[in-house]
Amino acid sequence: MNIVRNHILISIDAGTLMAGARAVEDALIKELTKYGLDKEVSVLETGSLGITGRGVVLVVYPEGIYYADVTIKDVPELVEEHLLKGRPLKRLILTEAPKRTIITKEKTGLLKEQPRIVLKNCGFINPENIDEYIAAGGYEAIAKALQTMTPEDVVNEVKESGLLGRGGAGFPTGLKWEFAIKTPGDEKFVICNADEGEPGTFKDRLILEGDPHKLLEGMLIAGYAIRATTGFVYIRGEYSLSIERIEKAISDARSYGLLGKNILESNFSFDIFVKKGAGAYVCGEETALIESLEGKRGHPRNKPPFPINAGLWGKPTLVNNVETLANVPEIIRNGAAWYKGYGTEKCSGTKVYTILGHVATPGLIETEMGTTLKDIIFEYGGGIREGKAFKGALIGGAAGAFIGPEMLDVKMDFINLREYAAALGSGAILVMNEDTDMVDMLKSVLHFFKHESCGHCAPCRLGTAKLVDIIDEIAALKGKKEDLERMVEITQAMKNASFCPLGQSVSLPVSSALKYFRDEFMARVS
Amino acid sequence: MTSEHPCQCAQVSEEELYPRLEEMIEQHKGKPTELIMALHKAQNLFGYLPKKAQEIISERLNVPISTVCGVISFYSFFSTVPKGRHSIKVCLGTACYVRGGQQTLEKVEKELNTKVGGTTDDRRFSVDVVRCIGACGLAPAMLVDNDVYGRVKSTKIMEILNKYE
């Protein structure tokens, strides 16, 4: 029998591919073969290890040692030192890694061991191999649901877990499912919203790339629970690797009988199809997404009726975000009570964040709901780059809120942030250092909204254009003091009168920027 | 993986590609809901959406030409004018903006002597702006065709672009 003593997991995602991950992988295999180690050491591809901007990243097990910025030139030394002689190559070791890879045993310098629910398999299994997902307990939850639970039981379990939708709004998932199951209809659909377009957010991409089967399993469970027959993954056209991986996952699942007719010999039949988006931020809004799925311009629809009553082709349709659906298999497998053990009383479970901007180690993390912003930035993000001071952050993407240093101790969850007129949104945390020009930041956000306003309704179309005019004037030192109030007035009108959340949410960045950084704006106007 | 070469017009004339288009959209025939998928294929084939291709898609899928035009103009992915052989997309999402995306764009514009939305005279490059490509950890980021470049420094831009003929 062939005994493998070391496993090298190499992160294959958009970032590492760019840095030449495939070339490093080939070089590793070649070098190992040279020493005759290719039978003892296996090289495996995995999804993102949650570390970005550090070139090719890989981890060697069983030691659990992370290497970053690995190039082809480093490979001979790495193989000779670590894998032949058993001496880890110190100069390439990524020291800040253990803080992110929270499930591993090495927890140096951690506050406490953090749970990984959504990203459990990311960076541990080969996302292109269905067997590895199954070996990690995959598709156990759908089997459990089909064999021991009625659709109503599944809905109740999700409801009981307190899972809130992770797409941004934080609507209770179980409640949505309950509406869906109660809506009569001979044909129902499940849509996974993977049109991740919120600037600063790439959590869904890394889930899709790192553990596509988990999403499929979540969709299967949702389909069973609401008695749907077909699922769609609506995915950004730009996410080519995600599309490739999810398509492979679907075809593998079909060949294993996990998608299609009579799944696991039950009466439940369900299939999933991928649909590509074509570059429109507004399509992240569920009714606009449905229009786009129907092959039309992505204009949002009037609500009500909500998609749950009349969605895709007028049929009852459940729309859930990638991260939401990725939570579901674990909830069904381990039970609602287990899930409620994580997070806060009102907001259970974990949240996947992307930390970006002026932090030492930007990347992806998963941590319990209720973790403070301070811990996220300073413990996981490694603090501010180049020893500069923290000035503020933009939380939840462009449709999110700016916050100042006084907000650092606030516990992050959907419910709690609402009390501070902020929103967790998509979980993007853009950190800004003391040198950041807040007027310029708001300008960038407003230009974004003007560009992405779909033109369907007047308040948003005209409002975003007017806001851009005003902020450009302020940035060019031609603004007046009244302009600041005028911006707030416009966004309030947009909040009240816009057709969809795109226009409604512009008030959040504007009012929060003016609240926390008013002095800076005042200094620019006459 | 399907071939994603963005533009094949350099080797083959546009006329010769129409039979291929017919073949590629055969599966979407009479299905108006698959318009966007059909447009994706056509744009991959031609590098843009010529009027004749729009007409063929309109007819085969049974969608009025006005609707086809409406959909094309709505989505930023689609273009009705010929593009360069390679597409450069500079990200100006918030994360890239704060890390110098604007400077990247200015440098690209200056070096190629063209503006956003434009194409170089030799049709080698088209320059566009995107709002977030999900590579925020690598900000400022830039896409050339399907390749993502992160931590783009002004001094490195020509080095990157020289890889594309």
Contacts between the chains, C-beta under 8 A, distances in Angstrom:
chain1	res1	chain2	res2	distance
A	14	B	134	7.5
A	14	B	135	5.9
A	14	B	148	5.2
A	15	B	135	6.6
A	15	B	137	6.5
A	15	B	138	5.5
A	15	B	148	7.3
A	15	B	150	6.3
A	17	B	148	7.8
A	18	B	138	7.6
A	18	B	147	6.8
A	18	B	148	5.1
A	18	B	149	6.4
A	18	B	150	6.2
A	52	B	137	2.8
A	52	B	138	5.9
A	52	B	150	7.9
A	53	B	137	5.3
A	53	B	138	5.3
A	53	B	150	6.5
A	53	B	151	6.3
A	196	B	134	6.2
A	197	B	131	7.6
A	197	B	132	6.3
A	198	B	132	7.3
A	199	B	93	3.6
A	199	B	94	4.4
A	199	B	95	6.4
A	199	B	131	6.0
A	199	B	132	4.1
A	199	B	136	7.4
A	200	B	93	6.5
A	200	B	94	5.4
A	200	B	95	4.6
A	200	B	132	7.0
A	200	B	136	5.1
A	201	B	132	7.5
A	201	B	134	7.2
A	201	B	136	7.4
A	202	B	134	3.8
A	202	B	135	6.9
A	202	B	136	5.8
A	202	B	137	7.2
A	205	B	134	4.6
A	236	B	134	7.4
A	237	B	40	7.0
A	237	B	77	5.4
A	238	B	130	7.5
A	238	B	133	5.3
A	238	B	134	7.0
A	238	B	143	7.6
A	239	B	134	6.6
A	240	B	4	6.9
A	240	B	146	5.5
A	244	B	1	5.5
A	275	B	36	7.6
A	275	B	37	7.2
A	276	B	36	7.1
A	276	B	37	6.7
A	276	B	40	5.9
A	277	B	36	8.0
A	277	B	75	7.9
A	277	B	77	8.0
A	278	B	36	5.6
A	278	B	39	7.3
A	278	B	40	6.9
A	278	B	75	3.6
A	278	B	76	7.5
A	278	B	77	4.0
A	278	B	78	6.3
A	279	B	75	5.3
A	279	B	76	3.9
A	279	B	77	3.9
A	279	B	130	7.6
A	280	B	74	6.5
A	280	B	75	5.3
A	280	B	76	6.6
A	281	B	131	6.8
A	292	B	36	6.8
A	293	B	33	7.4
A	294	B	33	5.0
A	295	B	32	5.7
A	295	B	33	4.3
A	295	B	34	6.0
A	295	B	35	3.7
A	295	B	36	5.4
A	295	B	37	8.0
A	295	B	63	7.5
A	295	B	71	7.2
A	296	B	35	7.7
A	296	B	67	7.5
A	296	B	71	6.5
A	297	B	70	5.5
A	297	B	71	5.6
A	297	B	74	4.1
A	298	B	74	6.5
A	298	B	75	7.5
A	313	B	33	7.8
A	354	B	136	6.3
A	354	B	137	7.1
A	356	B	95	4.5
A	356	B	136	4.7
A	356	B	137	6.2
A	356	B	139	6.6
A	357	B	95	6.1
A	357	B	98	5.5
A	357	B	99	7.2
A	357	B	139	7.7
A	358	B	98	7.5
A	362	B	136	7.4
A	362	B	137	4.4
A	362	B	139	7.8
A	363	B	137	5.5
A	364	B	137	7.6
A	394	B	94	6.3
A	397	B	94	7.5
A	398	B	93	7.9
A	398	B	94	5.9
A	428	B	95	7.9
A	428	B	136	7.5
A	430	B	94	5.7
A	430	B	95	5.6
A	430	B	98	6.7
A	430	B	136	8.0
A	432	B	98	6.4
A	436	B	98	6.6
A	441	B	94	7.3
A	441	B	97	7.6
A	441	B	98	6.6
A	444	B	92	7.1
A	444	B	94	5.7
A	444	B	97	4.2
A	444	B	98	7.6
A	445	B	94	6.2
A	447	B	92	7.7
A	448	B	92	7.8
A	448	B	93	7.3
A	448	B	94	7.1
A	448	B	131	5.3
A	451	B	131	6.2
A	452	B	131	6.6
A	454	B	74	7.4
